[in-house]
Amino acid sequence: LAAAGHAPEVVDLDPGDPAGAIARARAAGATWVAGGGRPDDDLALARAAAAAGLRCALVVCGVELAARELGDAVAGWLGPAQWVPGGPPPPAPLPPGADYPAAQALAAGLVAEEAVTLAGGTRPDDLWRAARELVTATFLGPFRVDARGRQVAHAPLVVRWEGRGPGLRRAVVWRPGPPEGASDTLGA
C-alpha cells in the first residue's frame, strides 16, 4: 500500500479479512492498493477497495474476470495481461471470444514449430537444446528461455480498464519491446 508522498507499506492480506486490509490502507492514507493473489482473493480485496473508494492494481484486473465480477468499479484500475484481443494479430485466426489460454496455446505451437526447425527434427535432446537457444517473438511478445527452461524474455502488458457498461474494456497502457536479437518471424 502506498499513500501519496509516503514509501509503500506492505500489508499482508488475510484472505478471510479483505475489509481489514482495506481499513488499514485507508488509515495509512492510501488511495491505491496494489497486489496479487489467487483470483478469488483479488476479487474480495477489489470489492472491499471499491466499497471504500480505493483504486486497485491487482493481478485479476488484467483479465476479463475482473469486469464480469466487478462491473464499472474496475474503471481506471490497472492489471497485468499476457494478451488482449485487438492487440497484435496472431498469424492464425483465433475464434471470436478466444481467451488468453487459447492465445497461449497458439503461441506455444508457433514457438514449438520454430524450435523443431532450429533443431532439424524432433529428437527430445535436440529440441531441448534448440528451445534454450531460441530467441524470438510471437503475437504475445518476446520469447526466450534460460538454461533451466524458464521464460525470461516475456513481460506482461499493463492494462487499464476504460469506459463504462457495455463499453468497459481493457486498454494497453504499457507494452514491452522485443528482446535484443529476437527474430520477428512469428507475427510479433
N, C-alpha and C positions, 0 to 999 in steps of 0.2 A: 504494500500500500504506500502511496506517496501523497503528501499534501504539498500544495504549491509552495515552493521555496524551501522545502524540507527534504532531507535524504529519505529514500524509500525505506519503509518499515516492513519487515516480513512478518506476516501473521499466519500461523498455521491454521488451516480451516478444519474444524471438526465437522466431518460430513453430516453429522447429526445436528449441527447448530450453525447453519449459514447465516441466520439472522444475528447471532452473536458476533460473528466475524465482521459483518457489515456494521454493527453497532460500534465495534472497536475502530473500524475505518472512519466512520463519521466522527467519532470522538477525537481521532487524530487529525481531523480536518481534511480528509481525503475527498476528492471529487471523482476519482477514477479508482477502479480495482482491477488489478492485472493478476492473472494466474492461469493455472491449467490443471485439470484433473480428469477424472472419468466424466463422460458426458452428463450423467445424472447429477453428479456433484457440481459440475459447472453450471448446469441449469438451475439447480437450487440456489446457488450463490447469485446467479444472474437475477432470479426472481426477487430475492431479498434486496439486491442492489437497486433494481428498478423501483421497488416499493419505497426505497429510501432516497430516491433521486440521484443515485450514483450511476456513473457510466462504467462500462467494462471493456477490458481487453482480455478475452478468455479463449482458450482453445476451441470450445464449442461455438464461438462466434464466427469461426471461419467456415462453417458448413451450414447447409440449408436447415438442418435440425433446429438451429437457433431461431430462425424466423418462424418455422412451423410451431414451435413451442412457446415463443415469447412475443410473437407478432411485432407490432410497431415499437415496442420497448427497445428493440435492438438498433433502431435508427441512430447512426452516429457511432456505434460500437465497433470495435476492431477485433480481428482474429486472424490466425494463420490459415492459409489454404494451400493445398497442393495443386489444385486445378480449379478453374472457374469456367463454366460454359461461356462461350463467347470470347475466350482468350485465343491464343494461337490455335489455329485449326489443326486437328490431327490429320495425318496423311491418309487415314482410312476413316470412313464415316462411323460415328457413334450414333446409336438410336436416339430419338428425341427423349429428353428427360434422363439421359445417361448420367450416372453419378460418378463420384471420384473412383470407387473400386473398378468400374468399367473402364474408365480412362487409364487407370494404373495398369490394368491387365493388358490393354492395347500397348501402352508404352513398354511394358516388360517384354512383350512379344517382339517389339521392334528392336529393343536392346539385345535380346537373345539372338535374333536374326543377324545382327551386326557382329556379335561375338562368334557365331558359327562361321561367318565369312572370314573374320580375322584368324580364327583357329584353323581354318581349312578343313573342317569336319566337325563331327560331334563326339569325339572321344572325350570323356569327362576331364582328364588331366589337361588336355589341350584347351578345352572350353574354360576351365578354371583359370589357366594362365591368360587366355585372351580376355576374359572378363576383368581381370585385375589390371590389364594393360589398356583397356578401352577407356578413352576419354571422348565423350560425345554429348549430344543433347537431343532431347525429344520435345514434343509439344508441351510436356510437363516441366521442362527445364533441363539444366545440366545433369550429366550422369558421369560419375567416376567412383570406383570403389577402392578402398585401401587393401593392403596385403591380406587382411582378415575377411574381406568381402563386405565391409560396412560402407554404405553410401556416404561419400564425403564431399561431393560437389553440389548437391542439391540443397537449396534453401527455399523454404516455403514463401509464397506470396504473402503480403499483408493486405487484407481486405477491410473495407469499412462498409457497413450497411447504410444504404441511402434510400430515400423515398418513404412512402407510407402505403399501407393497404396493399392492393394488388401490384403496386409499383415498387414495393420493397425489394431491393436487390443488392447483391454484393458488388462493390466497385473496387478494382485493384488500385491500391494507393502506393504499393511498392512491389517491384518485381526484380529478382536478382538477375545479374548478367550471366553470360555463359562463362564456364571456367576457361582459363587460359589454355589454348591449344585444342579446344573442343572442335570436332567436326560439326557441320550443320546438315547432316545427311538424313536426319530423321524427322524433319518437319518442325524444327525449333523456330 
